[in-house]
Amino acid sequence: MLSSLPPQEPPVQAHTANIENDWQSVRETLRKSIGVRSFDHWLKPVKLIGFCHEDNAVLLALPSEFMASWVRSHHGERLLQAWRAVTPYVRSIRIETSADNEAARYEPPASIVAPVAPKSADQFSFDPRLTFANFITGPSNAIAANAAQNFAAGGPMRINPLYIHAQTGQGKTHLLHAIGHQYKRLNPAANIAYMSAERFMFEFVTAMRARDTMAFKLRLRSVDLLMIDDVQFIAGKESTQEEFLHTVDELIANGKRLAISADRSPHALDGVEGRILSRLTQGLVTDIQPPEYPLRRAILAAKVAALGTVVIGDDVIDLLAARIATNVRELEGALNRLAAYAALGNRPITVEFAEDVLGEMFRASRKRITIDEIQKRVSEHFHIRHAEMVSARRAREVARPRQIAMYLSKQLTPRSLPEIGRRFGGRDHTTVIHAVRQIEKLRACDSEIDHDVIALMRLLEG
């Protein structure tokens, strides 16, 4: 239990090693861990800009947004861990472009100071890219986005708290940052605090050790808007939950706004006190579902437009949207990887190039599809009974959908030809081979069949 930790003296504002020396140590560690070639391509150009004492963040910069986006996606976590190994006080890494005005808010490279509780609650700089204007909406996320916009509008509160839950990489953190941007724009004097549940725990334990929990309580309970990300991490932490509950009660009682995100609904938060669950569900609970195909495509199109000079055709965007079906973050990562490999190899980005570069990602992203599911979806699409898939009936209105289902079973599942045949009424594997070849031939000359197959693939994979 956190409450059993022995109290310690308050942290002293003693300088650690010079930040430039720390940066050199981090660079050497990364050179060894990722290899000289990858390091020279991507991390060698990274420049140290400074350190923000307000939220213990290291600011790094690269010469272009493309390079910054690539390093964020592929090496951001590795950079953070390398910094923490050298300087434990580092809480986050910011990677911007060299010309970014965000650098003006950071101190020049000097020394990192052990953290003390900041005087102002408004201690977090929201990511300038994560705004409502840059949040692409569709049926899977529209309710959450509308709720977040209404919550941030600053008028009379109809919902409080706002609880957004979604799987990782779906946009819940984006919405919290967007709320912060909008609320601050409408209320410039407002105090806003944003932190992860992990940071809430860290600061609370630090305050307990310093015998200064009152300052921690006063700082958070004086805010106009408090946002806690990934609240599931307080599960099982009894003393942290008690403090979290009191903070929530105080804010709601005083008419202050509270926005929470998590990777699951409140009632699925095992190890969280019932009193907390009751508070979290008294406002609005909304979720973000995995993005549907049109939304994935719209997100990719927007990302491609933001890349500027990189040329990526609609056929490649269609491919990525169809193959990466569950995670918006993976979509962006795939796009950045394509652009990077094309630039490094001076290659055009074609469908064949994308298949080659992203083959492993496509295989990892493919959800488990069963033959039963394929038979069901094909039956629904062609308006035949599921039982006819395994029947001996050979009428064209049944035989063609059955062939398509066999073809999809071969394409989308790891099952062998004999096993597929058995699942279609005990047919021989040669029947499956004939069905696969027939559909391949028809797709090349019959646009209606090709459209049916593409639609079914998207439905099954998405």
N, C-alpha and C positions, 0 to 999 in steps of 0.2 A: 504494500500500500504506500502511496505517496506520502501519507501523513506520518509514516514511520521514519522518514528521512531525518537525520539529525540536523538541527539548525546550525548554520555556519555564519561567520562574520560577513557583512556586506562585501560584495566584490569591490576591489580597489581599482581605481582608474589608472592602472599601470600599463605602460606601453609594452606591446609584444615586439617581436622582431620587426624590423622595418618592412613595410608592405612590399617594397620592390624586391627585397631578398626573398620574401614569401612567394612572390610571383615567379621568381627564377626557380625555386624549389618545385612549385606546381608544374611549371613547364617541363622540367627534367623528368618528373614522375609521369607526365602524360606522354612524353616522347618514348619512354620505355614501355608504357602500357599499351599504346595503340600502334607503335611502330614508326620508324623515321619517315617513311613515305607518306602515310596518312597525316602525321603531325605536320610535315612541311607543307602539304597541300592546304590544310584547313586551320590548324591551330597556330602555326608559326606567325601568320599575319595578325593574330589577335593582339591588341594593345591594351594595357592596363590604364584606365582613366582615373580611377580613384575608389574611395570607400565612403559609403553613407553610414554615419553613426546612428542615424535615426532608426533605421531598420536593419542595420548590420549587413548591408548588401555590398558586394564587390561589383563595380561597373567596368565592363570590358567593351571594346569596340572593334569593329571590322569595317573595311572601306566601302562595302556595299550591303544593301538590304538582303540580297540573295545569299551572300556568304553568311551574314548574321543569322538568317533564318535556318540555313543548313546547320550551322554549329549549334544553334539552340535545339534543333530537333535531334541531332545525332550525338552531340557531345556535351549538352547542357548538364545532364546528371553527373557525368564523369568529371566535368570541371568542378561542380559543386563538391563532390566527394573529395577530390584532390585538395581543394581549398580547406575543407573542414579537417582533413588529416594534418594540415600544417597549422591552421589557425581555427580552433574550434568555435570561435565567436561568430564566424561567418554563417549567416542564416540563408542567404540566397545569392544568386548570380544574375546580373542584368547584362544582356548582350545587345548592344545597339549599333547603329552605324556611326562612323566617325563624326559625321556632321550633325548628329542628333542633338537637339537642344536640351534633352534630358541631362546631358553631362553638366549643364550649368548648375544643377542642384546638388552635385557631388563635390566633395572636397578633393583637392589635388592629392596625388600619392604622397603619403607620409607614413604614419604608423596607425595600426589598428588599436583601438582602445577597448578594454573589457566593457561590456554593456552595463549600463545602469538604466533604471526606469526612465523613459523619456518624459518630459514635462507636459508635452502636448499629446492628446489622444490621436490627433490627426497625423499619423506617423507613417503612412504608406503612400507611395507614389503609384497610382494605377497605371497599368500598361496602356500606352496611348493607342495600341492597335485594337484593344478589346472594348469596343464601344457598341452601342445598339446599331449604329449605322453599318458596322461591319459584321453584324450577326445575321446570317442568312436564315430565313425562316421557311418552314414547311409544316405539313400536318403533324409531324412527330415532335416539334418543339414550339409551335406557335403559341400554345396556351401558356407555357412557361415564360416565353419572351414577352407576351402581353402583360402577364402578371408582374414581371420584373419592371416593365416600363411604368405601369400604374403605381407600383410601389415606390419607384424613384421620382415620381412626379412632384412630390412634396406637398400635395394638398391634404385634405382630411383623410385619415387612414381608415380604409374599410377592411384591410387585412393586416394582421400583425400577430405573430411573425410570418414571414414568407419562407417556406421550406421547399427547396428544389432538390430533387434527387435524380440521379442518372448514373449509368456506368461510366467508367473513366473515358475521357476523350470525347464526350458528347457536347460539352459547351457550358456546363454549370458554372465553372470558374469564370468563363467569359462573361456570363450574365452578372455575376457578382461585381466584376470590374466595371461593367457597363452601368450598373446601378450606382456605383461610386462616382463615376464620371458625371452622370446626369444629375445626381443629387447635389454634388459639389457645385456644378454649374448653376443650378437653380438656387442654391443656398451657400454662397461663397464663405460665409462666416461659420458654417456648420462644422462641428467636430465629428470626424469619421474615423472609425477604427476597423481595420480589416486584418484578420489573422487566421492561420490554419488552427485547427484544434490542437495540433502538435505544439504550435507556438504558444497557444493559450496555456497548455500544461507546463511548458518550459518556463514561461514567465512566472506562473503561479508558484512553481517549485522554487525558482530562484528567489522570489519574494519571501517564501517561507524560510528558506535558508538564511536570508538576510534579516529575518525578523521584521519585515517591512510589508506585510500583506495589505496594510491599510492603504498605502500609496497605490498598489496594484488595483484594489477595489475602487478607490476614488477615481482613478484614471479611466477605467472602463465604464463605470457607471455614470460618468459625466458626459458621455458621448451622445450625439443626436442620432447616429446611425452606427450600429455594430454589425459586422458581417463575419461569420465564422465558416470557414471552408473545411470540408471533410470531417464533419462532426462525429462520424463513426469511430474516430480514434480515441474518443473519451470513454469508450466502452470498457468496463472493468476498473476504471480509475476512480475510486470512491471519493477521495477528498477533492479531486478536480471536479467531479460531477456535482458535489455539494456547492462548490464555489460557482460553477457554471449556472446551477439552478438559481442561486441568489442573484446573480448578475441578470439573468433573464427576467426574473420577477421584478427586480428594481427598474429595469428599462421599460418593461411593459406597463408597470404601474405609473410611471412618469410620462407615458405617451411617447417614448422614444422608439425608433424603428430598429427591427432586428431581422436580419436575413441569414438563413442557414443553408448550407449545401451538404449533401452526403451521397454515398454511392448506393443507398437503399432507402426504402420508405421508413418512417419513424417506427412503425410497429415491427419492422424487421431488424431493429437495432438491438441485438442480443447484448445483455450486460449493461444496459442503460436503465437507470431508475424510472419507475412508472411515473413519478411526479414530473420528470423532465419530458417524457413522452407526451404527457397530458398538455404541457405548455407548448410543445412543438406542433401539436395537431390542432391547437385552438385557433390558429390563423388559416392560412391557405397552404395546403400541401399539393405540389404539382410536380410532374416528372417530365423528363426528356427521353423519348424512345430512340432506338437506333434509327439513323436517318434513312428515309425511303430513297429509291433510286433518283427521282427528279431532284430531291434536295441535295443528294451527294453530287449530282452533276452540276447543280447551280453553285455549290461551294467550290468545286474544282474550277469552274469557269471564272469565278471571282478571284481565286488564288492565281490562276494563270494571268489574268489581267494585271494583277499586282506585281507579277514578275517582270513586266515591261517588255524587254527585248527578246525573251525566250519564246520561241515559236512552238506551240503544241496544238495539233489539229483536233478537230471534234472527234475523230475516230479514236484517238488516244484517250481523250477525256471520257468517252463512252466506255472504253475498256476499263479504265480505273474505277469509274463509278459502278460498273457491274461486278468487278472482282473484289473490291474492298468495301464490304457491306455493313460493317458494324461500328466503325470508329472514325470520327472526323479527324482526330489527330493523326491516325495512320494514313488517311487520305493526303493530308498535307505533307507528311513525311515521304510518301511515295512520290509525290510531285517534285519535291525538293531533290530527292535522289535521282530522278530522271534528269532533271535540269543539270545537276552536278556532273553526272556521268557523260551527258551529251557535251558539256563544255570541256571536260577533261579529255575526251576522245575526239572532239571536233566532229561529232556525229549528229545527223538530223534525228529528231524524236519521232519515230514511226511506231506503228503497232508492234512490228517485229522486234524493234529495239526495246520497247517497253516490256514485252514478254520475256526477253532475254535478261534484262536488268532486274525486273521485279518478280521473276518466276517464283523464287523462294517465298517472297511476301504474299504472292497470290495463293500459294499452297497453304501457307500458315493462316491466311484470313478466311479460307473457304470453310464454311460451317459444315457440320456433319449432316449430310443429306441421306435419307434412307430410301430404299426402293418403294416402301409403302407410301412415303410422302410423295414421291414422284408419281406413282400410280394415282393417288388421290387428286393431285393438282391437275394432271393431264385429263383425268375423267371429268373434273369440274369444268376445265377449259373447253372441252369438246362436247359437254353435255351428254355424257354417257354414264351408265352405272359402273361403279367401281368393280363389281363382280365380273363385268364383261372384259376387263383387262386380263383375267386369268381363264376366261371361258374358251371354248373351242370355236366360237363363232368367227367366221371369216369375212363377213360383210365389210365393204370398204369403209363405212362410217365407224366401224370398230377396229378394223385391222390397221388403218393408218395411225390413229391415236396410240394403239398398242406399240407400233413400230417406233413412234416418237418417244414413248415412255422407255422402251428398251434402249434407244439411242442415248437418252438422257441418263439412264442408269449406268451406261458404259462411260459417259463423259463426267458424271458428277459423283460417282461413288467408286470405292476401291474394289467392288465385288467382281469376281471372275465371271467369264462368259457362261460357264455351266451353272453357276449359282444364279445369275440373272435369269437364265432360261427356266430354272426350277421355280423361281418366284413368279413366273408368268405362265402358270398352269402346267409345269413340268415339261416345257419345251426344250428341245435339243440346243446345244450351244451354236450349231450352224444356223439355226433360225435367228438367233441374236445377231450373228455376224451379217446375215442377209439384211436384217432390219437396219443395222448401223450403216451399212453401205448404201442402202436404198435412201435413207434420210440424208446422208451426205450428198448423194447425187441430186436429190430433189432440192436441197437447200441452194445448190448452185444454179438451178434453172427455174425454181418456183418461188417467187418472192413471198407469196402468202405463207407457204410452209416455213420459209426462213424467218419470217416475222413471228410466226407462232412459236418456233423453237426459241428465239431470242427472248420473247415475252415470258415463256415458261422458265428459262434459265434465270432471268432477273427475279422472277417471283420466288423461285426455290433458293437462290443464293442470297436474296435480300430480306 
